[in-house]
Amino acid sequence: MAISSGSMSDLHSDISHDQHAVRRQKLVEMRAAGTDPFRASFATTHFSGEAIKSYVEGQDNAVTVAVAGRLVTMRDMGKSQFVKILDQQGQIQLYVKKDVIGDDAYAAFKKLDLGDIIGAKGTLFKTKTGEITVRVETYTLVSKALRPLPEKWHGLSDPEQVYRQRYLDLIVNEESRKRLMLRSRIISHIRRFLEDQKFIEVETPILESTAGGAAARPFVTHHNALNADFFLRIATELRLKRLLVGGYDRVFEIGRIFRNEGVSRKHNPEFTMLEVYQAYSDYRGMMVLIKDLLTTLCLDVLGTSEVQHAPSGQVINFGGPWCEVKYKDLIRETTGDAGWFERSKAEKTAGAEKLGLSIHPGWEEFEITNEIFSKKIEPNLIQPTFVTHLPKELCPLAKLTPDDPTTLDVFELCIGGMEVAPAYSEQNDPDVQRAMFEAQAGEEKQNIDQDFLLALEHGMPPAGGMGVGIDRLCILLTGAESIRDVILFPQLRAADKP
């Protein structure tokens, strides 16, 4: 008889409850016998991967190791057991034999459960099947698991549970574990690359009295001691550019950004951003920087310059030629209208609707045009593409293009159908910057960051600046389907209380 998904879930819940009770009873018995089921420490000599690499071919029992991890498989053969433990480098097999560790220790070992964390000391040997294994001489239970691990096929089928109980996902899902480990390696490489290029890493405030540096809705909180509202930062740009004024010629920050906006496959309200600024450079200098960064990143972390892009079926080639194309040329090509930028708002609205887009009547002309770019152009830019010279209305912090004052000296690097890294020739004229801020603010001029304008009046060197969405980059390089898959603990609704 088929079991419905609801009854299957209830069955698993009942089994889990029963196992919890059994494990609790084992805990009582251990403590009664004087065994501490939650040790303070265990001295290891190797992670699993290191231990396996240290094996000397043809020399069984020549290398002694001490390893620790979570029991994930147990194969009982009567007077011996083959088990595997999991640590941050992966799994290693242990061979536990009654004749070696003694009757009492072996009897206690057989009472262990999957999920228990143990430490073991012994020598390395290779089994008949060729697997490097620890021949256990002594072992220690270091932490008793009172709850069972999820079943391989049924335990974490709900995506919401995967994100809410990420610790379980990391235990049972090797793909998730490797993906999130890869994220750490990606960030580590970025830091090393920039430091090698003489950039200095800094930390700037998360709480700001003014929300600036991007066009986004901020999260608001109240500072009790100062009796004032503050904003969680929506960008680090204005703080980092103050450092350019102060003499930091090459500066970067990798940190959390908070924007009180929508959630999607590419968006999370809390995300990680790299912002980097280089004095005496410009947006073209940033092109060189990001291409070198991503090319070396792929080779160093992935071992290849080619990455499979599952949604399109294409292979993204970071090592090949990168495209460069002007924003206006893409719009003209997509609309089939060489005179698009001379059209009236009504004509642009009609042209966009002809492409199947819904246009809000209150939108400005540049917003109509940018909707075409966002919905009809960007998703098709799979290979690395620098889209340059965007409309001036899209960023008040960049310099105007000298031969076309309707556009900016900027680029958006698009890869895999999404923006990964915008970059600018930074505006350093305080009067022009003030005028652009005021035009953007409209009637809300009280929200302009006056302190930043004051800093510019002291003189900021010409500079190139760039932001890189770390989470989006990780989506591309790990093959993840969603931004939630590359964030350890993505934002979720509060869990229902029992």
URHUHU-V786967 format. One record per residue. N is the residue number from 0. RES is the residue in three letters. PSI is psi in whole degrees, 0 to 359 (NA if undefined). Layout:
# URHUHU-V786967
N:RES:PSI
N:RES:PSI
This chain:
# URHUHU-V786967
0:MET:135
1:ALA:144
2:ILE:128
3:SER:159
4:SER:326
5:GLY:314
6:SER:328
7:MET:318
8:SER:318
9:ASP:321
10:LEU:315
11:HIS:322
12:SER:318
13:ASP:317
14:ILE:316
15:SER:319
16:HIS:317
17:ASP:316
18:GLN:323
19:HIS:317
20:ALA:318
21:VAL:317
22:ARG:324
23:ARG:319
24:GLN:319
25:LYS:323
26:LEU:316
27:VAL:316
28:GLU:321
29:MET:314
30:ARG:323
31:ALA:329
32:ALA:1
33:GLY:14
34:THR:130
35:ASP:110
36:PRO:0
37:PHE:83
38:ARG:158
39:ALA:330
40:SER:169
41:PHE:126
42:ALA:113
43:THR:157
44:THR:336
45:HIS:150
46:PHE:169
47:SER:313
48:GLY:320
49:GLU:319
50:ALA:315
51:ILE:319
52:LYS:336
53:SER:351
54:TYR:134
55:VAL:117
56:GLU:128
57:GLY:3
58:GLN:73
59:ASP:143
60:ASN:18
61:ALA:337
62:VAL:127
63:THR:135
64:VAL:158
65:ALA:117
66:VAL:161
67:ALA:151
68:GLY:185
69:ARG:132
70:LEU:121
71:VAL:340
72:THR:147
73:MET:125
74:ARG:105
75:ASP:125
76:MET:27
77:GLY:268
78:LYS:7
79:SER:162
80:GLN:141
81:PHE:124
82:VAL:162
83:LYS:140
84:ILE:154
85:LEU:128
86:ASP:192
87:GLN:345
88:GLN:353
89:GLY:212
90:GLN:152
91:ILE:144
92:GLN:141
93:LEU:142
94:TYR:114
95:VAL:119
96:LYS:134
97:LYS:316
98:ASP:338
99:VAL:312
100:ILE:348
101:GLY:158
102:ASP:311
103:ASP:315
104:ALA:323
105:TYR:321
106:ALA:320
107:ALA:323
108:PHE:321
109:LYS:344
110:LYS:355
111:LEU:158
112:ASP:156
113:LEU:135
114:GLY:337
115:ASP:148
116:ILE:126
117:ILE:160
118:GLY:146
119:ALA:143
120:LYS:141
121:GLY:192
122:THR:156
123:LEU:139
124:PHE:168
125:LYS:129
126:THR:174
127:LYS:335
128:THR:2
129:GLY:15
130:GLU:128
131:ILE:128
132:THR:149
133:VAL:121
134:ARG:103
135:VAL:129
136:GLU:323
137:THR:153
138:TYR:162
139:THR:131
140:LEU:119
141:VAL:338
142:SER:119
143:LYS:128
144:ALA:118
145:LEU:347
146:ARG:143
147:PRO:156
148:LEU:153
149:PRO:149
150:GLU:149
151:LYS:318
152:TRP:338
153:HIS:339
154:GLY:324
155:LEU:54
156:SER:342
157:ASP:116
158:PRO:323
159:GLU:321
160:GLN:324
161:VAL:313
162:TYR:323
163:ARG:323
164:GLN:59
165:ARG:329
166:TYR:324
167:LEU:320
168:ASP:319
169:LEU:331
170:ILE:314
171:VAL:346
172:ASN:100
173:GLU:324
174:GLU:315
175:SER:316
176:ARG:313
177:LYS:320
178:ARG:315
179:LEU:331
180:MET:321
181:LEU:324
182:ARG:315
183:SER:321
184:ARG:324
185:ILE:312
186:ILE:320
187:SER:318
188:HIS:317
189:ILE:315
190:ARG:311
191:ARG:318
192:PHE:311
193:LEU:321
194:GLU:323
195:ASP:334
196:GLN:14
197:LYS:24
198:PHE:147
199:ILE:129
200:GLU:136
201:VAL:171
202:GLU:131
203:THR:164
204:PRO:145
205:ILE:325
206:LEU:125
207:GLU:145
208:SER:339
209:THR:133
210:ALA:106
211:GLY:172
212:GLY:351
213:ALA:160
214:ALA:91
215:ALA:154
216:ARG:125
217:PRO:162
218:PHE:140
219:VAL:138
220:THR:169
221:HIS:130
222:HIS:106
223:ASN:317
224:ALA:324
225:LEU:353
226:ASN:52
227:ALA:150
228:ASP:141
229:PHE:164
230:PHE:140
231:LEU:134
232:ARG:142
233:ILE:354
234:ALA:162
235:THR:3
236:GLU:309
237:LEU:327
238:ARG:316
239:LEU:325
240:LYS:334
241:ARG:325
242:LEU:329
243:LEU:318
244:VAL:321
245:GLY:0
246:GLY:3
247:TYR:103
248:ASP:331
249:ARG:116
250:VAL:147
251:PHE:160
252:GLU:136
253:ILE:114
254:GLY:174
255:ARG:138
256:ILE:147
257:PHE:121
258:ARG:123
259:ASN:67
260:GLU:197
261:GLY:167
262:VAL:134
263:SER:187
264:ARG:332
265:LYS:358
266:HIS:135
267:ASN:136
268:PRO:330
269:GLU:120
270:PHE:171
271:THR:131
272:MET:137
273:LEU:127
274:GLU:135
275:VAL:137
276:TYR:136
277:GLN:115
278:ALA:147
279:TYR:14
280:SER:188
281:ASP:192
282:TYR:333
283:ARG:328
284:GLY:326
285:MET:330
286:MET:314
287:VAL:317
288:LEU:312
289:ILE:326
290:LYS:316
291:ASP:319
292:LEU:309
293:LEU:327
294:THR:313
295:THR:327
296:LEU:312
297:CYS:315
298:LEU:320
299:ASP:318
300:VAL:319
301:LEU:338
302:GLY:12
303:THR:155
304:SER:3
305:GLU:132
306:VAL:131
307:GLN:129
308:HIS:98
309:ALA:315
310:PRO:324
311:SER:343
312:GLY:3
313:GLN:162
314:VAL:119
315:ILE:125
316:ASN:100
317:PHE:341
318:GLY:351
319:GLY:188
320:PRO:138
321:TRP:138
322:CYS:153
323:GLU:127
324:VAL:145
325:LYS:143
326:TYR:314
327:LYS:322
328:ASP:322
329:LEU:319
330:ILE:314
331:ARG:318
332:GLU:318
333:THR:321
334:THR:343
335:GLY:22
336:ASP:104
337:ALA:336
338:GLY:23
339:TRP:316
340:PHE:357
341:GLU:357
342:ARG:158
343:SER:169
344:LYS:319
345:ALA:320
346:GLU:321
347:LYS:321
348:THR:315
349:ALA:320
350:GLY:320
351:ALA:319
352:GLU:329
353:LYS:333
354:LEU:3
355:GLY:18
356:LEU:148
357:SER:123
358:ILE:127
359:HIS:134
360:PRO:338
361:GLY:359
362:TRP:147
363:GLU:168
364:GLU:319
365:PHE:331
366:GLU:324
367:ILE:313
368:THR:318
369:ASN:335
370:GLU:323
371:ILE:316
372:PHE:313
373:SER:322
374:LYS:331
375:LYS:343
376:ILE:303
377:GLU:316
378:PRO:342
379:ASN:0
380:LEU:85
381:ILE:311
382:GLN:153
383:PRO:121
384:THR:125
385:PHE:112
386:VAL:116
387:THR:165
388:HIS:62
389:LEU:163
390:PRO:144
391:LYS:335
392:GLU:343
393:LEU:341
394:CYS:112
395:PRO:4
396:LEU:5
397:ALA:162
398:LYS:146
399:LEU:151
400:THR:125
401:PRO:320
402:ASP:4
403:ASP:86
404:PRO:1
405:THR:353
406:THR:173
407:LEU:153
408:ASP:79
409:VAL:169
410:PHE:157
411:GLU:122
412:LEU:117
413:CYS:131
414:ILE:139
415:GLY:28
416:GLY:17
417:MET:157
418:GLU:131
419:VAL:323
420:ALA:109
421:PRO:149
422:ALA:152
423:TYR:158
424:SER:113
425:GLU:138
426:GLN:124
427:ASN:7
428:ASP:113
429:PRO:327
430:ASP:316
431:VAL:320
432:GLN:319
433:ARG:316
434:ALA:320
435:MET:322
436:PHE:315
437:GLU:322
438:ALA:322
439:GLN:322
440:ALA:332
441:GLY:238
442:GLU:355
443:GLU:50
444:LYS:344
445:GLN:343
446:ASN:359
447:ILE:138
448:ASP:92
449:GLN:328
450:ASP:324
451:PHE:318
452:LEU:323
453:LEU:318
454:ALA:317
455:LEU:327
456:GLU:344
457:HIS:355
458:GLY:113
459:MET:130
460:PRO:156
461:PRO:147
462:ALA:153
463:GLY:141
464:GLY:151
465:MET:145
466:GLY:141
467:VAL:121
468:GLY:105
469:ILE:320
470:ASP:318
471:ARG:321
472:LEU:319
473:CYS:325
474:ILE:313
475:LEU:313
476:LEU:341
477:THR:352
478:GLY:20
479:ALA:155
480:GLU:334
481:SER:156
482:ILE:331
483:ARG:334
484:ASP:346
485:VAL:6
486:ILE:127
487:LEU:312
488:PHE:81
489:PRO:158
490:GLN:131
491:LEU:160
492:ARG:152
493:ALA:138
494:ALA:145
495:ASP:135
496:LYS:139
497:PRO:NA
